[in-house]
Amino acid sequence: MNKLLLVNPGAADKETYGALEPFPVAYLAALLQQHGYEVRITDEMAGDDLKKDIKSFRPHIVGVSSTTPLIRRAYEILDYSRRKGALAVIGGPHASALPDEAARHADIVVVGDGEHAILDIAKGEVLSGVVKKPYTEDLNRLPYPARDLLRMDFYLNVRKIFPNHLFKFAPEGSKSASVLTTRGCPYRCIFCYNSWRRMPVRCRSVDNVLGELSLLKSEYGVDALQFADDELFFDRKRAVELFSRMKAEKFGFTWCACARANYVDLELLGMARDAGCKKINIGFESGSQRILDVLNKRTTVEQNRQAVELCKKAGVQIGGYFIVGSPTETLEDIEMTRKFIKESAIDYVGLFVCTPLPGTEMYDKYADKSRAGPGLWEQLNFYDYVLPVNNVLSRETIERQYESLLTEIYGKREVNLGDVILRHIKHPVYLAKKLINSPHKLTRLIKNVLER
């Protein structure tokens, strides 16, 4: 029987990419275990050593799941696995968007959900080519993620390892974990990976979710939780049941989730708060209605303002996320975003440069695809404006606006810009690449820190 090694590729900036358990490989590993296969996970984000694991485990099949910014490392893993005689398999958003590119490094490319495909591959029924199987309809039939194969000592301590990142809402000393209760999103924002999936939103039952929460509590002592769903609130009836039962079960979790501005209301937010919700993250994206329409957000600036006020009234912290450099955005549009941020009492502001990921409508419609390739993908980190999609403002202008907003926001929110520099210094290879790709940006950032 084939032995399978599933890999979560690593990155220099683990704080950005490594705070949540790697659900794609963890779910596939659990399914393979359920069917009697010998499977292991190499999680480079948590410090696992790929070469050591391949040498000791001697897998017949190596499978990798990867997003676009990590795809170059994923290709390195696949190339190495092939040299060691393993069948190389890749899946995930990037391979699904660009299967022909991925096929240059893998024997098998899986497009879309991987559960049906991985079982056929494990049986030896598929040996090559691009494979697209039906999506997983009933998420309740899937086993819980194989956390027994993960370095849970890493994920349980993310609050301590990355104190200013994802689990900052939780008390110090918390044991953290994440849960995925849905797949997909009912919206089609042009910058989002979900736009290529074209699959219906699928939800786990509340009973199924509560079973996993009970396991996290009893087996791992988790008390801080991140719901990793794109949108937890879109099915109001389900959300009401989930929050009510979490409160009744007295789990005691402090938790955070993502929502859309047009889905939150005071009653629902109050129920979430009573069930342990500390913070809601909302992608506001822009203070300009014109740009929201360009991005196909299907929300309004007024709805965004109301969402902030509702969170405040409910006693829930709010994280607001914004984009600079969207297609057709002007200085006037950016000024509207600046004004929205200044006038809104948002507890945490996340600011990103517009980044067109392969497979999204934004990439297809606005990006210069002549520059595409593995060397470019790892630069698409949401902080460096390396693949412009705006034909109104220059790259330099957008970067200056982005850095100016960063300085204003971080100054108000007491976020230490020096931490950004220290994070770069800790990873010299990443620092060297940034110096080559955007030396002026790093220089200005250091100057900003020294002037404060």
DONUDREN-584095 format. One record per residue (C-alpha): x, y, z. Coordinates in steps of 0.001 Angstrom, whole numbers, plus 524288, in hexadecimal, padded with zeros to 5 digits. Layout:
! DONUDREN-584095
XYZ;...
! end
This chain:
! DONUDREN-584095
800008000080000;8051180D737FC6F;80A9881643806FD;80762824A780597;80E69830B380A7B;8067783D4080A10;80DF984A0680AB8;80A9D857BE80F29;815648600B808E9;81CAD869B08116D;81FB08781081016;8294F881AA815E9;81E2688A0381AF5;8171987FD28231F;80F7A88A4082A4D;8080D88D4A81DDA;805F687F7A818EB;807928764882464;7FE3E87A3B82F3D;7F349870B682BDF;7F398861F682AF7;7F55D85D9F81CB9;7E791858DE81A27;7E98A8540980C19;7F396849C780FDE;7EDBD8472881D54;7E0768439B817AB;7E65183B1580D01;7EF058342E816DE;7E35D8313A81F9D;7DBDD82BA181414;7E75C8231E81033;7E8AD81E4981E32;7DA3C81B0C81E3B;7DC5C8127C81243;7E7DE80B5581833;7F3318120181164;80023814FC817E6;8017A823AD8173C;809CF82E4B81D38;80A0B83D1F81C83;816258455A81AB3;81291852E381F62;81DC585BEB81C14;816A88676782241;8177F8609882F53;825C285CD682D7E;8252384F4D82763;8308284AF181ECF;82C4C845F081171;838EB83F0680DDC;8398B8385981B00;82B71833D4819E8;82D1682E8980C1F;8394F8274081024;8331A8210181C17;8255A81EB0816EA;8289681B1F808BC;81B5D81F1680324;8165181A057F63F;80E668265C7F43E;8115B8345D7F84C;8060E83DE87F7C2;8073784CA37F951;7FC9E856E77FAE8;8007A864EA7F86B;7FBB0872B57F6B0;8021887BD27ECE0;80C2D8829F7F5A9;81181875587FA02;8110F86E807ECDF;81F8F86FDA7E9DF;822E5868427F63C;8184485E827F2B3;81EB185C427E57D;82BDC85A287EC18;8259F84FD67F4B4;81F75849007E917;82C168491E7E13F;83392843777ECC2;82937839027EF18;829FA834B27E0FD;838A9833677E1D5;8369B82A917ED8E;82D88821DA7E5AF;82070826267EB32;814418292A7E362;812AE837F27E46A;804F283D7D7E631;800BB84B987E7C7;7F3D48521D7EAFA;7EEF585EC07F0DA;7EAB986BEB7EB6B;7F6A486EC57E314;7F73A861797DC77;7E8928621E7DA2D;7EA1C86F677D3B8;7F63E86BF87CBA5;7F66E85D2B7C9DC;7FF2F85D827BDCF;809C4864AF7C548;8088485B8A7D0EC;8095784FA57C7FB;81771853307C4B7;81B1184F897D29B;81133844F77D61E;80CC5837EF7D0CA;7FEC483ACB7D4D8;7F7CC847DC7D64F;7EB24847EC7DE0E;7E17F852C27DAB9;7D7628568C7E4EC;7D3E584E8A7F0F4;7DD918438C7F316;7D6438394B7FAF7;7D174830C07EFC3;7DE07832567E819;7E74B82ECF7F331;7E086821D87F595;7E17281E167E733;7EFBA8222A7E718;7F28981A5C7F373;7EC3E80E5A7ED49;7F52B80FC17E183;7E9C8812427D855;7EF4E81F627D3F6;7FDA38207F7D05F;7FEAC82CE67C85B;7F7CF838B27C2C3;7EE6F8431C7C762;7E3A383DA77CFE4;7D6C78445D7D2F7;7CD0483CEE7DB3C;7BFA3840ED7E05D;7C05584A5E7EBAE;7BDB4845627F95E;7AF33847AE7FB91;7AD1A842C880975;7B7AE8482881262;7B1DD8409E81DDB;7B6D983407817F2;7C4EB83878818E4;7CCB2834DE82506;7D22383FDE82D51;7DF87844EC8290B;7EABF83BE882CBB;7F056844738377B;7F7278386A83CEA;800568397083133;80311847F483334;80C9184ED583C24;8019F853A5844D1;80B85858F284E88;80DEF863728443E;7FFCA866D984146;7FB5F8666E84F68;80595870C28528B;80392879F88470B;7FEBC8847B8507C;80C338844D856D4;8144B8820284A84;80DB288D01842CC;808A88961A84D85;804828A10D84452;7FDE0898E383A07;7F1DF890688382D;7EEEA88CE38464F;7F1F189A1784C2C;7E3B489AE88506C;7E5D188F91859DF;7EB8F890B286798;7FA1488E1086917;7FCD787FE086BF1;7F12887B168641D;7F1B086E2F85CE7;7ED11870A684F19;7E7308690C843DC;7DF0786BA2837C8;7D2D88655683241;7CD518655582475;7BE88863988247A;7BB73867088165A;7C166866CE808E1;7BF51871897FF2A;7B90587EE87FF33;7AC4D883757F8F9;7B2EA88FAE7F388;7BC20891C67E811;7C58C89CAD7EB9E;7CF0489DDD7E04F;7DB3989CC07E8E0;7D757890377EFF4;7DB6B8822A7ED68;7CD6E87DBF7EF59;7C9DD8841F7E276;7CFE0878C37DACD;7C96A86DF77E26B;7BB8C870127DD99;7B6AC8666A7E7AA;7AB0E867FF7F0CB;7ADC086BA97FEDB;7ADDB85F7B80733;7ABFF85F74815E8;7AEED8559D82065;7A39E8534782997;7A3F7859F7836CA;7A48384C8983D56;7B0768492383544;7B731855F7838AD;7B43E8549684726;7BA2C8470A846F0;7C6FF84CAE8421B;7C672857A484C1F;7C4A484D97856E1;7D07584624851DE;7D8DD8525E851A1;7D4EC8554985F8A;7D6B8847B286524;7E2C18430685DC5;7EA6084F9C85BF7;7E558858EC86655;7E24A8634985C24;7DC6C86FDD86155;7DEC087944855D7;7D84B87659848F6;7D8EE87BE283B3E;7CDDC8786283205;7D4EE8778C824FE;7C8BC878CB81C99;7C8348835E8123F;7BB188874581826;7B5248817A82489;7A8DB889DE82526;7A2CC888618178B;7990187DDF81BD3;7926B88506826FD;78A698796282BB9;79684870DA82C73;79E5087B9C8332A;793B687D6683D6A;793A486ECF8403E;7A27086E1A840DC;7A3EE8799C84A1E;7989A87548852C0;79DF7867A18545A;7ABE086C3285685;7A6BE87475861AF;79E8A869528671F;7AA0385FD986686;7B2588699286E4B;7BE88866E986653;7C4F48733F86B58;7CBA18764A85E75;7D031883F285B28;7CE848847E84C95;7CF2888C668400C;7C8B788AF8832BD;7C705891BE825A6;7BA668981B8216C;7B50A8A106816F3;7AFC88AE5581A81;7A27B8AB468149B;7A09B89F0A81CED;7A2B48A41C82AB7;797ED8A9888335D;7976F8AD34841A5;7901B8A11684624;79913897AE83F10;7A54189EAB843C9;7A00E89E35851AF;79DF588F8D850A0;7ABAD88DE584B45;7B136896008567F;7A9CF88DE786090;7AF848819C85A5C;7BD61886D885C20;7BF9B88F1684FF9;7C9D989966852A6;7CC5A89E87844F0;7C63989F018376D;7CE768A10682B2A;7C8268A7FE81FB5;7CDF98AAD08126E;7C9D68B8DA81013;7D3F18BA1D80515;7D17C8C882801F8;7CAD58D4E98065F;7C6D08D7987F85E;7B9F78D2127F384;7BEF78D2627E596;7CA578C9757E934;7C1768C0507F0D9;7B9848BEE77E474;7C5AE8BC817DC42;7C9858B1BD7E5CC;7BBC08AC107E519;7BAA28AC807F3E9;7ABD28AE477F372;7AC658B6747FFCE;7AB7F8C50F8021A;7B3D38CEA48099F;7A80E8D1738121B;7A6758C2FE81560;7B4C98C2B981921;7B30B8CE508223C;7A7228C8258285E;7AE658BB5882A7F;7B8DC8C27583248;7AE838C90C83A9D;7A7488BC3E83CE0;7B3A08B54E84153;7B6698C06084AC1;7A88E8BFF085044;7A9718B138851E1;7B6788B20F858E9;7BDE48AA7984E85;7CB258AED58496A;7CBD88B14E83AE9;7D6E88AEC98317D;7D5888B662824DE;7DD318B2E481898;7E0188BC1580D4A;7E6BC8BB9A80000;7EF088C60C7F96F;7F1638C5FA7EAC1;7E4E68BFA47E5CA;7E1CB8C0857D73D;7DE718CE837D302;7E0A18D3B97E0EB;7E4418E2217E16E;7EA558EAA27EBF7;7DCA18EF5B7EF12;7D8408E15D7F166;7E3C68DECF7FA5C;7E09E8EB3F801C1;7D2E58E5EC80408;7D8E58D9A6809D2;7E1BA8E1E981268;7D5EB8E9B58170A;7CDF88DD6F819C4;7D8EC8D7CD82219;7DAE28E47C82989;7CC838E64782C68;7C9C88D81C8300A;7CD228D2EB83D77;7D2D98C65A8380F;7DAC88BEBA8420D;7E4348B8C283847;7E6ED8BD6D82A6E;7ED1C8B4558208E;7F2428BADE8144C;7F6968B3EC807FA;7FAB68B75C7FA3E;7F2008B22E7EF87;7F71C8A4D87EB86;7F1A289DA07DFA3;7F24F88F0F7E251;7F1A08857E7D6E7;7E40E880097D52F;7DD3C88C697D98D;7D58E8958A7D0E1;7DEDD8A0797D491;7EA89898C67CF70;7E38D8950B7C2F1;7DE8B8A2C97C034;7E90C8AC107C529;7F6418A5737C766;801B98A5807BE00;802C4896D47BBEF;80F54898187B422;81668898E37C139;80FEF88C9E7C68F;817D28812B7CBB2;81D5887AD97D80F;82746885AC7D9E1;81C5488F877DAEB;812AA887B47E306;81A69887DF7EF9D;81ADE896BA7EEF7;80C03897947EF6B;80BC68995A7FE13;801378A3FD7FF3C;80B408ADE180445;813A18B04C7F825;80D428B5EC7EBF8;8143D8AD4C7E22F;809828AA9C7D844;8020B8B7547D617;7F3CE8B70B7D20D;7F1888C5B27D283;7F32A8CD817C5FB;7F05D8DAA17CC76;7FB088DBC77D6C8;809488D7EE7D5A4;80EF58CCF37DDAB;817258D6B97E54C;80B3C8DF087E86F;803868D36D7ED5B;80EE58CEC67F5B7;8107E8DC5A7FB8E;801FE8DD047FE9A;8026F8CF80804A7;80E238D2BD80D38;8083C8DFC281121;7FBD28D91181584;803B58CEC481CB6;80ADB8D93C82455;7FE338E02F827CC;7F72B8D3BD82BC3;802408CD7F8333D;804F68DA2183A4D;7F6E28DADC83EBF;7F5F08CC7D84216;8030D8CBE084908;808718C16484016;817378C1B584000;81C848C3118323B;8296E8BE418378D;823468B0D3838F8;821F58B06882A2F;830848B2EE82898;8341C8A8CD832C0;82BC189EC382BCF;8335A8A13C81F48;840878A06182611;83CF88933D82BDB;83B7A88DE581DFC;847788924B81620;8437C88B558098D;8364689205809A0;83CF889EE880CBA;8466289D4B80150;83B3989AD57F7DB;8340F8A6DC7FCAC;840408AF247FB2D;8414B8AAAF7ED11;832D88AC357E9CF;82F4C8B8917F169;83B708BEFE7F732;8351B8CC707F7AC;829A68C7337FF79;831F78C0CE809EE;83A948CCD680AD9;82ED78D5A080D1E;829758CC4581741;8362C8CC7D81EF2;836738DB4781DE4;828A98DC1D82350;82C788D3B582EF4;838AD8DBB8831EC;8312C8E88D83121;827398E47383B42;
! end
